[in-house]
Structures are given as C-alpha cells and as structure tokens.
Amino acid sequence: MERDSQLELYEAVAARLKVAHTRVRELQVPEGVRMALSRKLLAVTAVAKHDLADAARRLDRLMKDLDEGRFPQGD
C-alpha cells in the first residue's frame, strides 16, 4: 500500500514540475531571473530522486513564490 502512495506522490510531483517549467518558460522576466528559476526547478528534480516528500515541499514553496510574484535575483 505504501508503494501505491509513493507512486501517487511521484506522479503528482512530476505533473506539478511540468506545470512549473511551463510557467517559468512563459514568464516575462529578465533572462537571469528565468535561469535562476530554472536552477531551482532542477534542484527540486534532483531532490525528488532521493526524497520525494522534500521535493514536494520545495515545489510548493517555489509555486507559492511564483503565484505571489517573488522571483530570485538574476545573475
């Protein structure tokens, strides 16, 4: 049963990552900001390989920041 819940969480995180990538790609922001957001998404993806629950929490924070217009500083 636990495997089923892990699979459901994996599917949810994967679907939300796809949405997040689309949102970042479509933002009208300087390229440096877009790159910083892309790095955050890559970090979430990397964490998902080892700790799916942590990746979901990080993705929640990132999506909330996007919703509220809080973007990292670009290089």
N, C-alpha and C positions, 0 to 999 in steps of 0.2 A: 504494500500500500504506500509506503514512504517513497518508493521509486516512482509511483504514479504522480505524487505531489511534486517531486523533484522535476519530473518531465513537464508537468504543467507550469511550474515556475520558469523553467528553461524556455518554454515556448512563449510565455508572457514577456520575459526579458528580451528575447530575440525580436519579438514583434515590436516592443517599445523602442528597442535600439534602432530598428528600421525607421520608425516614425521620427525618432530624434535625429538621425542622419539626414532625413528629408528636410526637417525643419531647419537644421543648421545650414544645409546647402542653399535653402531658399531665403535665408536672412539677408537683408540689405545692410550689411556691416562691412567695415574695412577687412581686407584680406587677412591681416594679422589676427583680428578677433576670430574670424572664421577658422583659422588654423589652430588657435588656442582651444576653441570649442571642439574641433576635430580630435585634438590630442586628448581632451577629456573623454570623448567617446571611445577612443582607442584604449584608454586606461580602464574604462568600465568593461570593455570587451575582454581585456586581459584578465581582470579580476574575476570575471564570470567563469573563466576556466578553472578557478581554484575555490571560489567562494561565491556561489550564486546568490545567496541572501545579501551579502555585502554589495554585490554588483547591482542588485535591485534597489538597495538603499541609495547608492551613489547615483543611479539613474533617476530616482525620484527627486533627489536634490538638484540634479542638472536640469531636469524638466521644469521644476519649480522656478529655477533661476531664469530659464528661457521664458516661461509664462510671465514672469514679473519684470522682464527686460534687464536683468542683471547679467552682464557679459564680462568675461575676463579681459584684461588689458592685452592688446595685441603687441607683438614684438616690433 
